[in-house]
Amino acid sequence: MIAVSLVLIGVGATFTILRLLIGPTSFDRLLASDTLAVTAVAFLAILSTGVGGALYIDVAIVYGIIGFVGVVVIARFLQGVRR
Amino acid sequence: MIVLGRVLILLGSAFLFLGGLGVLRMPDVYNRLQAGTKATTLGAMTVIIGSALIAPAIATKAVLLVIFIALSNPISSSTVARSAYRAGIPLGGGAQRDDWRDAQEGV
């Protein structure tokens, strides 16, 4: 059941990476990277339930913080730019 | 408790899958933002709560992570939408009304 969940999250992340590659505007790529960061946080939280994997939850917290700050900073930077 | 945690993880990963599908398939920046942010917020929170039910050693940090995601994800979503609107990305497809433009024009 955990393997099915990991495969589902992996397929969703693949769709998001496709949007990150083909996105017509910068904002498509930005929101795709935001979605990818949250998906990676959930993936790391699943990995932390394994044997000896309690370290992954720290990685998930730090990745969530860095992804959030990066998305907000890039969005504010792109605010005055045409496309 | 472990079975409940696994069911929650499966439910949340289904929501994450649907979020990725919406990001790929929606026709517009704002629709993609709606699909990508709301579905992944619910999915990630459900997956993390399920992980905390499976492994109680990480429960404290998992609750911290759930609170952080619930606070930070709407902020990043609204910031991206506002910057896309101000940069002049048009509303796509069958958009019928634009409340921000109407409010600025005083209609």
N, CA and C atoms of all chains as a GROMACS GRO file, in nm:
protein
  570
    1MET      N    1   0.083  -0.120   0.000
    1MET     CA    2   0.000   0.000   0.000
    1MET      C    3   0.087   0.126   0.000
    2ILE      N    4   0.197   0.121   0.077
    2ILE     CA    5   0.291   0.233   0.076
    2ILE      C    6   0.356   0.247  -0.062
    3ALA      N    7   0.385   0.132  -0.126
    3ALA     CA    8   0.446   0.136  -0.260
    3ALA      C    9   0.351   0.198  -0.361
    4VAL      N   10   0.221   0.165  -0.350
    4VAL     CA   11   0.121   0.226  -0.439
    4VAL      C   12   0.116   0.377  -0.419
    5SER      N   13   0.124   0.421  -0.293
    5SER     CA   14   0.123   0.564  -0.264
    5SER      C   15   0.244   0.633  -0.323
    6LEU      N   16   0.362   0.569  -0.310
    6LEU     CA   17   0.484   0.630  -0.364
    6LEU      C   18   0.477   0.640  -0.516
    7VAL      N   19   0.419   0.536  -0.581
    7VAL     CA   20   0.407   0.541  -0.727
    7VAL      C   21   0.311   0.652  -0.770
    8LEU      N   22   0.198   0.667  -0.696
    8LEU     CA   23   0.103   0.773  -0.729
    8LEU      C   24   0.168   0.911  -0.718
    9ILE      N   25   0.242   0.931  -0.609
    9ILE     CA   26   0.308   1.061  -0.591
    9ILE      C   27   0.414   1.083  -0.699
   10GLY      N   28   0.483   0.976  -0.738
   10GLY     CA   29   0.584   0.989  -0.843
   10GLY      C   30   0.522   1.026  -0.977
   11VAL      N   31   0.405   0.966  -1.010
   11VAL     CA   32   0.340   1.001  -1.137
   11VAL      C   33   0.292   1.146  -1.135
   12GLY      N   34   0.235   1.190  -1.022
   12GLY     CA   35   0.194   1.329  -1.009
   12GLY      C   36   0.311   1.425  -1.022
   13ALA      N   37   0.426   1.390  -0.962
   13ALA     CA   38   0.545   1.474  -0.974
   13ALA      C   39   0.596   1.476  -1.118
   14THR      N   40   0.579   1.364  -1.191
   14THR     CA   41   0.619   1.362  -1.332
   14THR      C   42   0.534   1.459  -1.415
   15PHE      N   43   0.401   1.462  -1.389
   15PHE     CA   44   0.315   1.558  -1.457
   15PHE      C   45   0.358   1.701  -1.427
   16THR      N   46   0.392   1.726  -1.299
   16THR     CA   47   0.435   1.861  -1.262
   16THR      C   48   0.565   1.900  -1.329
   17ILE      N   49   0.657   1.802  -1.343
   17ILE     CA   50   0.784   1.831  -1.410
   17ILE      C   51   0.762   1.859  -1.558
   18LEU      N   52   0.662   1.789  -1.619
   18LEU     CA   53   0.629   1.820  -1.759
   18LEU      C   54   0.580   1.963  -1.774
   19ARG      N   55   0.495   2.008  -1.681
   19ARG     CA   56   0.449   2.146  -1.686
   19ARG      C   57   0.565   2.241  -1.661
   20LEU      N   58   0.659   2.202  -1.575
   20LEU     CA   59   0.777   2.286  -1.550
   20LEU      C   60   0.862   2.299  -1.676
   21LEU      N   61   0.864   2.193  -1.760
   21LEU     CA   62   0.945   2.201  -1.882
   21LEU      C   63   0.873   2.276  -1.993
   22ILE      N   64   0.740   2.254  -2.012
   22ILE     CA   65   0.672   2.310  -2.128
   22ILE      C   66   0.597   2.438  -2.099
   23GLY      N   67   0.596   2.483  -1.972
   23GLY     CA   68   0.512   2.594  -1.935
   23GLY      C   69   0.535   2.718  -2.019
   24PRO      N   70   0.428   2.779  -2.076
   24PRO     CA   71   0.450   2.890  -2.170
   24PRO      C   72   0.508   3.014  -2.104
   25THR      N   73   0.463   3.047  -1.984
   25THR     CA   74   0.511   3.167  -1.918
   25THR      C   75   0.597   3.131  -1.797
   26SER      N   76   0.661   3.231  -1.739
   26SER     CA   77   0.742   3.208  -1.621
   26SER      C   78   0.656   3.169  -1.501
   27PHE      N   79   0.530   3.217  -1.498
   27PHE     CA   80   0.445   3.188  -1.383
   27PHE      C   81   0.401   3.042  -1.382
   28ASP      N   82   0.388   2.981  -1.503
   28ASP     CA   83   0.360   2.837  -1.507
   28ASP      C   84   0.474   2.758  -1.445
   29ARG      N   85   0.596   2.796  -1.480
   29ARG     CA   86   0.711   2.726  -1.423
   29ARG      C   87   0.721   2.750  -1.273
   30LEU      N   88   0.687   2.871  -1.230
   30LEU     CA   89   0.694   2.904  -1.088
   30LEU      C   90   0.593   2.823  -1.008
   31LEU      N   91   0.468   2.815  -1.057
   31LEU     CA   92   0.369   2.738  -0.981
   31LEU      C   93   0.395   2.588  -0.990
   32ALA      N   94   0.456   2.544  -1.100
   32ALA     CA   95   0.494   2.402  -1.108
   32ALA      C   96   0.602   2.370  -1.005
   33SER      N   97   0.698   2.462  -0.986
   33SER     CA   98   0.802   2.434  -0.887
   33SER      C   99   0.745   2.441  -0.745
   34ASP      N  100   0.645   2.526  -0.723
   34ASP     CA  101   0.580   2.530  -0.592
   34ASP      C  102   0.509   2.398  -0.562
   35THR      N  103   0.431   2.350  -0.661
   35THR     CA  104   0.362   2.222  -0.645
   35THR      C  105   0.460   2.108  -0.625
   36LEU      N  106   0.573   2.115  -0.698
   36LEU     CA  107   0.674   2.010  -0.686
   36LEU      C  108   0.738   2.010  -0.548
   37ALA      N  109   0.756   2.128  -0.488
   37ALA     CA  110   0.815   2.135  -0.354
   37ALA      C  111   0.723   2.072  -0.251
   38VAL      N  112   0.591   2.100  -0.260
   38VAL     CA  113   0.498   2.041  -0.163
   38VAL      C  114   0.489   1.890  -0.182
   39THR      N  115   0.492   1.846  -0.311
   39THR     CA  116   0.490   1.702  -0.338
   39THR      C  117   0.614   1.633  -0.281
   40ALA      N  118   0.729   1.699  -0.293
   40ALA     CA  119   0.852   1.639  -0.240
   40ALA      C  120   0.850   1.633  -0.088
   41VAL      N  121   0.787   1.732  -0.024
   41VAL     CA  122   0.774   1.729   0.122
   41VAL      C  123   0.690   1.609   0.165
   42ALA      N  124   0.580   1.583   0.094
   42ALA     CA  125   0.497   1.468   0.128
   42ALA      C  126   0.571   1.336   0.103
   43PHE      N  127   0.649   1.331  -0.006
   43PHE     CA  128   0.728   1.211  -0.036
   43PHE      C  129   0.830   1.183   0.075
   44LEU      N  130   0.898   1.289   0.120
   44LEU     CA  131   0.997   1.273   0.227
   44LEU      C  132   0.930   1.232   0.358
   45ALA      N  133   0.807   1.281   0.382
   45ALA     CA  134   0.736   1.240   0.503
   45ALA      C  135   0.701   1.093   0.499
   46ILE      N  136   0.668   1.041   0.379
   46ILE     CA  137   0.644   0.896   0.370
   46ILE      C  138   0.773   0.819   0.392
   47LEU      N  139   0.884   0.868   0.335
   47LEU     CA  140   1.012   0.799   0.354
   47LEU      C  141   1.054   0.796   0.500
   48SER      N  142   1.013   0.895   0.578
   48SER     CA  143   1.056   0.901   0.717
   48SER      C  144   0.988   0.798   0.804
   49THR      N  145   0.885   0.727   0.752
   49THR     CA  146   0.822   0.623   0.834
   49THR      C  147   0.896   0.491   0.828
   50GLY      N  148   0.996   0.479   0.739
   50GLY     CA  149   1.068   0.354   0.727
   50GLY      C  150   1.164   0.332   0.843
   51VAL      N  151   1.229   0.218   0.842
   51VAL     CA  152   1.323   0.186   0.950
   51VAL      C  153   1.447   0.273   0.935
   52GLY      N  154   1.482   0.346   1.043
   52GLY     CA  155   1.600   0.431   1.039
   52GLY      C  156   1.585   0.553   0.953
   53GLY      N  157   1.461   0.590   0.919
   53GLY     CA  158   1.441   0.703   0.830
   53GLY      C  159   1.390   0.828   0.898
   54ALA      N  160   1.408   0.837   1.029
   54ALA     CA  161   1.354   0.952   1.103
   54ALA      C  162   1.424   1.082   1.067
   55LEU      N  163   1.537   1.073   0.999
   55LEU     CA  164   1.608   1.195   0.961
   55LEU      C  165   1.538   1.268   0.848
   56TYR      N  166   1.458   1.194   0.768
   56TYR     CA  167   1.397   1.254   0.650
   56TYR      C  168   1.295   1.362   0.685
   57ILE      N  169   1.237   1.356   0.806
   57ILE     CA  170   1.136   1.456   0.841
   57ILE      C  171   1.204   1.592   0.859
   58ASP      N  172   1.330   1.594   0.906
   58ASP     CA  173   1.405   1.720   0.915
   58ASP      C  174   1.432   1.776   0.776
   59VAL      N  175   1.468   1.686   0.683
   59VAL     CA  176   1.491   1.728   0.545
   59VAL      C  177   1.363   1.786   0.486
   60ALA      N  178   1.247   1.725   0.520
   60ALA     CA  179   1.119   1.773   0.468
   60ALA      C  180   1.089   1.913   0.521
   61ILE      N  181   1.115   1.938   0.650
   61ILE     CA  182   1.088   2.070   0.708
   61ILE      C  183   1.175   2.176   0.640
   62VAL      N  184   1.305   2.148   0.626
   62VAL     CA  185   1.395   2.246   0.566
   62VAL      C  186   1.361   2.270   0.419
   63TYR      N  187   1.323   2.163   0.348
   63TYR     CA  188   1.288   2.179   0.206
   63TYR      C  189   1.160   2.259   0.189
   64GLY      N  190   1.064   2.238   0.281
   64GLY     CA  191   0.942   2.318   0.276
   64GLY      C  192   0.968   2.465   0.298
   65ILE      N  193   1.053   2.498   0.396
   65ILE     CA  194   1.083   2.639   0.424
   65ILE      C  195   1.155   2.702   0.306
   66ILE      N  196   1.255   2.632   0.250
   66ILE     CA  197   1.332   2.690   0.141
   66ILE      C  198   1.246   2.706   0.016
   67GLY      N  199   1.158   2.607  -0.012
   67GLY     CA  200   1.071   2.619  -0.128
   67GLY      C  201   0.974   2.735  -0.116
   68PHE      N  202   0.916   2.754   0.002
   68PHE     CA  203   0.821   2.863   0.023
   68PHE      C  204   0.889   2.999   0.005
   69VAL      N  205   1.004   3.018   0.068
   69VAL     CA  206   1.074   3.146   0.058
   69VAL      C  207   1.117   3.173  -0.086
   70GLY      N  208   1.165   3.070  -0.155
   70GLY     CA  209   1.207   3.088  -0.293
   70GLY      C  210   1.092   3.126  -0.384
   71VAL      N  211   0.976   3.060  -0.369
   71VAL     CA  212   0.861   3.091  -0.455
   71VAL      C  213   0.812   3.233  -0.430
   72VAL      N  214   0.805   3.275  -0.304
   72VAL     CA  215   0.757   3.410  -0.275
   72VAL      C  216   0.853   3.515  -0.330
   73VAL      N  217   0.984   3.492  -0.315
   73VAL     CA  218   1.082   3.589  -0.363
   73VAL      C  219   1.078   3.599  -0.515
   74ILE      N  220   1.069   3.486  -0.585
   74ILE     CA  221   1.068   3.491  -0.732
   74ILE      C  222   0.938   3.554  -0.782
   75ALA      N  223   0.824   3.526  -0.713
   75ALA     CA  224   0.698   3.587  -0.755
   75ALA      C  225   0.702   3.738  -0.738
   76ARG      N  226   0.757   3.786  -0.628
   76ARG     CA  227   0.767   3.931  -0.610
   76ARG      C  228   0.864   3.993  -0.710
   77PHE      N  229   0.966   3.916  -0.747
   77PHE     CA  230   1.063   3.968  -0.846
   77PHE      C  231   1.000   3.978  -0.983
   78LEU      N  232   0.917   3.879  -1.022
   78LEU     CA  233   0.856   3.879  -1.156
   78LEU      C  234   0.736   3.970  -1.166
   79GLN      N  235   0.700   4.038  -1.057
   79GLN     CA  236   0.573   4.110  -1.055
   79GLN      C  237   0.569   4.223  -1.158
   80GLY      N  238   0.679   4.295  -1.177
   80GLY     CA  239   0.676   4.407  -1.270
   80GLY      C  240   0.724   4.374  -1.409
   81VAL      N  241   0.750   4.246  -1.436
   81VAL     CA  242   0.809   4.207  -1.564
   81VAL      C  243   0.699   4.159  -1.657
   82ARG      N  244   0.704   4.201  -1.784
   82ARG     CA  245   0.608   4.150  -1.882
   82ARG      C  246   0.652   4.013  -1.926
   83ARG      N  247   0.568   3.909  -1.899
   83ARG     CA  248   0.593   3.770  -1.932
   83ARG      C  249   0.716   3.717  -1.872
   84MET      N  250  -0.407   0.149   1.423
   84MET     CA  251  -0.348   0.280   1.399
   84MET      C  252  -0.261   0.282   1.274
   85ILE      N  253  -0.186   0.173   1.255
   85ILE     CA  254  -0.100   0.166   1.136
   85ILE      C  255  -0.185   0.154   1.010
   86VAL      N  256  -0.294   0.077   1.018
   86VAL     CA  257  -0.382   0.063   0.901
   86VAL      C  258  -0.447   0.197   0.867
   87LEU      N  259  -0.488   0.270   0.971
   87LEU     CA  260  -0.546   0.403   0.948
   87LEU      C  261  -0.445   0.498   0.885
   88GLY      N  262  -0.320   0.489   0.933
   88GLY     CA  263  -0.215   0.572   0.874
   88GLY      C  264  -0.191   0.539   0.728
   89ARG      N  265  -0.193   0.410   0.694
   89ARG     CA  266  -0.170   0.373   0.554
   89ARG      C  267  -0.285   0.418   0.465
   90VAL      N  268  -0.408   0.408   0.517
   90VAL     CA  269  -0.524   0.455   0.439
   90VAL      C  270  -0.515   0.606   0.416
   91LEU      N  271  -0.474   0.680   0.520
   91LEU     CA  272  -0.459   0.825   0.504
   91LEU      C  273  -0.350   0.859   0.403
   92ILE      N  274  -0.239   0.783   0.404
   92ILE     CA  275  -0.131   0.809   0.309
   92ILE      C  276  -0.178   0.781   0.166
   93LEU      N  277  -0.256   0.673   0.148
   93LEU     CA  278  -0.306   0.642   0.013
   93LEU      C  279  -0.402   0.750  -0.037
   94LEU      N  280  -0.489   0.798   0.052
   94LEU     CA  281  -0.584   0.904   0.016
   94LEU      C  282  -0.511   1.032  -0.021
   95GLY      N  283  -0.412   1.069   0.061
   95GLY     CA  284  -0.338   1.191   0.033
   95GLY      C  285  -0.256   1.183  -0.093
   96SER      N  286  -0.200   1.064  -0.122
   96SER     CA  287  -0.122   1.054  -0.245
   96SER      C  288  -0.213   1.055  -0.367
   97ALA      N  289  -0.340   1.009  -0.352
   97ALA     CA  290  -0.434   1.025  -0.463
   97ALA      C  291  -0.462   1.173  -0.489
   98PHE      N  292  -0.472   1.252  -0.381
   98PHE     CA  293  -0.492   1.396  -0.401
   98PHE      C  294  -0.369   1.461  -0.465
   99LEU      N  295  -0.249   1.416  -0.427
   99LEU     CA  296  -0.128   1.472  -0.488
   99LEU      C  297  -0.120   1.438  -0.636
  100PHE      N  298  -0.163   1.314  -0.672
  100PHE     CA  299  -0.167   1.274  -0.812
  100PHE      C  300  -0.264   1.363  -0.890
  101LEU      N  301  -0.384   1.387  -0.832
  101LEU     CA  302  -0.482   1.470  -0.901
  101LEU      C  303  -0.431   1.614  -0.913
  102GLY      N  304  -0.356   1.661  -0.814
  102GLY     CA  305  -0.299   1.795  -0.824
  102GLY      C  306  -0.199   1.806  -0.938
  103GLY      N  307  -0.112   1.705  -0.952
  103GLY     CA  308  -0.018   1.706  -1.064
  103GLY      C  309  -0.088   1.698  -1.198
  104LEU      N  310  -0.195   1.617  -1.205
  104LEU     CA  311  -0.272   1.607  -1.330
  104LEU      C  312  -0.338   1.740  -1.364
  105GLY      N  313  -0.390   1.810  -1.261
  105GLY     CA  314  -0.451   1.940  -1.286
  105GLY      C  315  -0.350   2.043  -1.332
  106VAL      N  316  -0.229   2.039  -1.274
  106VAL     CA  317  -0.125   2.132  -1.318
  106VAL      C  318  -0.089   2.108  -1.464
  107LEU      N  319  -0.092   1.981  -1.506
  107LEU     CA  320  -0.058   1.953  -1.646
  107LEU      C  321  -0.172   1.987  -1.741
  108ARG      N  322  -0.297   1.967  -1.702
  108ARG     CA  323  -0.407   1.967  -1.796
  108ARG      C  324  -0.491   2.094  -1.798
  109MET      N  325  -0.484   2.177  -1.696
  109MET     CA  326  -0.569   2.296  -1.692
  109MET      C  327  -0.528   2.399  -1.796
  110PRO      N  328  -0.620   2.482  -1.848
  110PRO     CA  329  -0.589   2.564  -1.965
  110PRO      C  330  -0.523   2.698  -1.936
  111ASP      N  331  -0.510   2.739  -1.809
  111ASP     CA  332  -0.480   2.878  -1.778
  111ASP      C  333  -0.385   2.882  -1.658
  112VAL      N  334  -0.314   2.992  -1.640
  112VAL     CA  335  -0.225   3.004  -1.524
  112VAL      C  336  -0.305   2.998  -1.395
  113TYR      N  337  -0.418   3.066  -1.390
  113TYR     CA  338  -0.494   3.075  -1.265
  113TYR      C  339  -0.564   2.943  -1.234
  114ASN      N  340  -0.612   2.874  -1.338
  114ASN     CA  341  -0.672   2.742  -1.314
  114ASN      C  342  -0.567   2.642  -1.266
  115ARG      N  343  -0.448   2.649  -1.328
  115ARG     CA  344  -0.339   2.559  -1.284
  115ARG      C  345  -0.301   2.586  -1.140
  116LEU      N  346  -0.302   2.716  -1.103
  116LEU     CA  347  -0.267   2.752  -0.966
  116LEU      C  348  -0.369   2.698  -0.868
  117GLN      N  349  -0.497   2.711  -0.906
  117GLN     CA  350  -0.603   2.658  -0.820
  117GLN      C  351  -0.588   2.507  -0.801
  118ALA      N  352  -0.573   2.434  -0.911
  118ALA     CA  353  -0.562   2.288  -0.902
  118ALA      C  354  -0.436   2.248  -0.827
  119GLY      N  355  -0.324   2.313  -0.862
  119GLY     CA  356  -0.197   2.271  -0.803
  119GLY      C  357  -0.186   2.301  -0.657
  120THR      N  358  -0.244   2.414  -0.610
  120THR     CA  359  -0.221   2.450  -0.471
  120THR      C  360  -0.321   2.385  -0.376
  121LYS      N  361  -0.449   2.387  -0.412
  121LYS     CA  362  -0.549   2.337  -0.316
  121LYS      C  363  -0.537   2.188  -0.298
  122ALA      N  364  -0.525   2.115  -0.409
  122ALA     CA  365  -0.518   1.969  -0.400
  122ALA      C  366  -0.391   1.925  -0.329
  123THR      N  367  -0.278   1.991  -0.357
  123THR     CA  368  -0.155   1.946  -0.292
  123THR      C  369  -0.150   1.987  -0.146
  124THR      N  370  -0.218   2.097  -0.107
  124THR     CA  371  -0.224   2.129   0.035
  124THR      C  372  -0.296   2.020   0.113
  125LEU      N  373  -0.415   1.984   0.065
  125LEU     CA  374  -0.491   1.877   0.133
  125LEU      C  375  -0.415   1.745   0.129
  126GLY      N  376  -0.357   1.712   0.013
  126GLY     CA  377  -0.286   1.585   0.000
  126GLY      C  378  -0.164   1.577   0.089
  127ALA      N  379  -0.085   1.685   0.094
  127ALA     CA  380   0.037   1.681   0.176
  127ALA      C  381   0.003   1.674   0.324
  128MET      N  382  -0.100   1.748   0.367
  128MET     CA  383  -0.137   1.743   0.509
  128MET      C  384  -0.188   1.605   0.547
  129THR      N  385  -0.268   1.542   0.459
  129THR     CA  386  -0.318   1.409   0.489
  129THR      C  387  -0.205   1.306   0.494
  130VAL      N  388  -0.109   1.317   0.399
  130VAL     CA  389   0.003   1.223   0.397
  130VAL      C  390   0.089   1.238   0.522
  131ILE      N  391   0.113   1.362   0.566
  131ILE     CA  392   0.200   1.382   0.683
  131ILE      C  393   0.132   1.333   0.811
  132ILE      N  394  -0.002   1.354   0.821
  132ILE     CA  395  -0.073   1.304   0.939
  132ILE      C  396  -0.071   1.151   0.940
  133GLY      N  397  -0.086   1.089   0.822
  133GLY     CA  398  -0.076   0.943   0.815
  133GLY      C  399   0.061   0.891   0.852
  134SER      N  400   0.167   0.962   0.811
  134SER     CA  401   0.302   0.922   0.848
  134SER      C  402   0.323   0.933   0.998
  135ALA      N  403   0.265   1.037   1.060
  135ALA     CA  404   0.277   1.051   1.205
  135ALA      C  405   0.202   0.940   1.278
  136LEU      N  406   0.092   0.891   1.219
  136LEU     CA  407   0.022   0.780   1.283
  136LEU      C  408   0.101   0.651   1.271
  137ILE      N  409   0.175   0.632   1.161
  137ILE     CA  410   0.254   0.510   1.146
  137ILE      C  411   0.375   0.512   1.238
  138ALA      N  412   0.451   0.624   1.234
  138ALA     CA  413   0.574   0.634   1.315
  138ALA      C  414   0.555   0.743   1.420
  139PRO      N  415   0.522   0.708   1.546
  139PRO     CA  416   0.496   0.811   1.647
  139PRO      C  417   0.620   0.889   1.689
  140ALA      N  418   0.740   0.843   1.650
  140ALA     CA  419   0.861   0.915   1.688
  140ALA      C  420   0.871   1.049   1.617
  141ILE      N  421   0.807   1.063   1.501
  141ILE     CA  422   0.818   1.187   1.425
  141ILE      C  423   0.692   1.272   1.440
  142ALA      N  424   0.606   1.241   1.537
  142ALA     CA  425   0.475   1.305   1.542
  142ALA      C  426   0.486   1.455   1.569
  143THR      N  427   0.582   1.495   1.655
  143THR     CA  428   0.593   1.638   1.689
  143THR      C  429   0.633   1.720   1.567
  144LYS      N  430   0.738   1.673   1.498
  144LYS     CA  431   0.783   1.745   1.380
  144LYS      C  432   0.678   1.740   1.268
  145ALA      N  433   0.601   1.631   1.264
  145ALA     CA  434   0.497   1.620   1.161
  145ALA      C  435   0.388   1.723   1.185
  146VAL      N  436   0.349   1.742   1.312
  146VAL     CA  437   0.248   1.844   1.343
  146VAL      C  438   0.300   1.982   1.308
  147LEU      N  439   0.429   2.007   1.338
  147LEU     CA  440   0.492   2.135   1.301
  147LEU      C  441   0.488   2.156   1.150
  148LEU      N  442   0.515   2.049   1.075
  148LEU     CA  443   0.516   2.059   0.929
  148LEU      C  444   0.376   2.084   0.873
  149VAL      N  445   0.275   2.019   0.935
  149VAL     CA  446   0.136   2.041   0.891
  149VAL      C  447   0.096   2.187   0.914
  150ILE      N  448   0.131   2.242   1.031
  150ILE     CA  449   0.098   2.382   1.059
  150ILE      C  450   0.169   2.474   0.961
  151PHE      N  451   0.297   2.444   0.931
  151PHE     CA  452   0.372   2.529   0.838
  151PHE      C  453   0.312   2.525   0.698
  152ILE      N  454   0.271   2.406   0.652
  152ILE     CA  455   0.212   2.396   0.518
  152ILE      C  456   0.078   2.469   0.514
  153ALA      N  457  -0.002   2.455   0.621
  153ALA     CA  458  -0.131   2.524   0.624
  153ALA      C  459  -0.114   2.675   0.624
  154LEU      N  460  -0.003   2.726   0.680
  154LEU     CA  461   0.017   2.870   0.679
  154LEU      C  462   0.082   2.919   0.550
  155SER      N  463   0.177   2.842   0.496
  155SER     CA  464   0.261   2.897   0.389
  155SER      C  465   0.203   2.876   0.250
  156ASN      N  466   0.125   2.771   0.230
  156ASN     CA  467   0.081   2.740   0.094
  156ASN      C  468  -0.020   2.840   0.038
  157PRO      N  469  -0.119   2.886   0.115
  157PRO     CA  470  -0.205   2.993   0.061
  157PRO      C  471  -0.131   3.122   0.035
  158ILE      N  472  -0.029   3.153   0.117
  158ILE     CA  473   0.048   3.276   0.094
  158ILE      C  474   0.120   3.270  -0.039
  159SER      N  475   0.188   3.158  -0.067
  159SER     CA  476   0.261   3.149  -0.194
  159SER      C  477   0.165   3.146  -0.312
  160SER      N  478   0.049   3.081  -0.295
  160SER     CA  479  -0.050   3.076  -0.403
  160SER      C  480  -0.101   3.215  -0.438
  161SER      N  481  -0.140   3.292  -0.337
  161SER     CA  482  -0.195   3.424  -0.366
  161SER      C  483  -0.088   3.519  -0.417
  162THR      N  484   0.038   3.501  -0.372
  162THR     CA  485   0.145   3.586  -0.422
  162THR      C  486   0.172   3.559  -0.570
  163VAL      N  487   0.173   3.431  -0.609
  163VAL     CA  488   0.195   3.398  -0.750
  163VAL      C  489   0.080   3.448  -0.837
  164ALA      N  490  -0.046   3.435  -0.788
  164ALA     CA  491  -0.160   3.480  -0.867
  164ALA      C  492  -0.158   3.631  -0.885
  165ARG      N  493  -0.126   3.705  -0.778
  165ARG     CA  494  -0.124   3.850  -0.788
  165ARG      C  495  -0.013   3.899  -0.879
  166SER      N  496   0.104   3.836  -0.870
  166SER     CA  497   0.213   3.880  -0.956
  166SER      C  498   0.185   3.844  -1.102
  167ALA      N  499   0.116   3.731  -1.128
  167ALA     CA  500   0.080   3.697  -1.265
  167ALA      C  501  -0.021   3.797  -1.320
  168TYR      N  502  -0.117   3.838  -1.236
  168TYR     CA  503  -0.216   3.936  -1.283
  168TYR      C  504  -0.150   4.069  -1.310
  169ARG      N  505  -0.061   4.113  -1.222
  169ARG     CA  506   0.002   4.244  -1.241
  169ARG      C  507   0.100   4.244  -1.356
  170ALA      N  508   0.156   4.125  -1.391
  170ALA     CA  509   0.247   4.119  -1.505
  170ALA      C  510   0.171   4.112  -1.637
  171GLY      N  511   0.038   4.108  -1.632
  171GLY     CA  512  -0.039   4.117  -1.755
  171GLY      C  513  -0.074   3.985  -1.819
  172ILE      N  514  -0.070   3.874  -1.744
  172ILE     CA  515  -0.116   3.747  -1.800
  172ILE      C  516  -0.268   3.754  -1.814
  173PRO      N  517  -0.325   3.734  -1.935
  173PRO     CA  518  -0.470   3.747  -1.950
  173PRO      C  519  -0.544   3.628  -1.890
  174LEU      N  520  -0.669   3.654  -1.850
  174LEU     CA  521  -0.756   3.544  -1.807
  174LEU      C  522  -0.789   3.460  -1.930
  175GLY      N  523  -0.778   3.328  -1.918
  175GLY     CA  524  -0.790   3.244  -2.036
  175GLY      C  525  -0.926   3.178  -2.048
  176GLY      N  526  -0.948   3.119  -2.165
  176GLY     CA  527  -1.062   3.033  -2.186
  176GLY      C  528  -1.195   3.104  -2.174
  177GLY      N  529  -1.283   3.048  -2.095
  177GLY     CA  530  -1.417   3.102  -2.084
  177GLY      C  531  -1.438   3.190  -1.963
  178ALA      N  532  -1.340   3.276  -1.931
  178ALA     CA  533  -1.356   3.363  -1.816
  178ALA      C  534  -1.463   3.468  -1.844
  179GLN      N  535  -1.561   3.478  -1.755
  179GLN     CA  536  -1.676   3.565  -1.778
  179GLN      C  537  -1.662   3.700  -1.709
  180ARG      N  538  -1.596   3.707  -1.595
  180ARG     CA  539  -1.592   3.832  -1.521
  180ARG      C  540  -1.456   3.849  -1.456
  181ASP      N  541  -1.419   3.975  -1.431
  181ASP     CA  542  -1.289   4.009  -1.374
  181ASP      C  543  -1.315   4.108  -1.261
  182ASP      N  544  -1.324   4.058  -1.140
  182ASP     CA  545  -1.366   4.144  -1.030
  182ASP      C  546  -1.260   4.249  -0.995
  183TRP      N  547  -1.133   4.216  -1.013
  183TRP     CA  548  -1.028   4.312  -0.980
  183TRP      C  549  -1.035   4.434  -1.074
  184ARG      N  550  -1.054   4.407  -1.207
  184ARG     CA  551  -1.062   4.518  -1.302
  184ARG      C  552  -1.186   4.602  -1.276
  185ASP      N  553  -1.298   4.536  -1.242
  185ASP     CA  554  -1.420   4.610  -1.213
  185ASP      C  555  -1.404   4.698  -1.089
  186ALA      N  556  -1.332   4.643  -0.988
  186ALA     CA  557  -1.312   4.721  -0.867
  186ALA      C  558  -1.222   4.841  -0.893
  187GLN      N  559  -1.121   4.825  -0.982
  187GLN     CA  560  -1.033   4.937  -1.011
  187GLN      C  561  -1.102   5.043  -1.096
  188GLU      N  562  -1.195   4.999  -1.183
  188GLU     CA  563  -1.266   5.096  -1.265
  188GLU      C  564  -1.384   5.158  -1.192
  189GLY      N  565  -1.415   5.108  -1.072
  189GLY     CA  566  -1.525   5.164  -0.996
  189GLY      C  567  -1.662   5.128  -1.048
  190VAL      N  568  -1.674   5.012  -1.114
  190VAL     CA  569  -1.804   4.973  -1.168
  190VAL      C  570  -1.893   4.922  -1.054
   0.00000   0.00000   0.00000
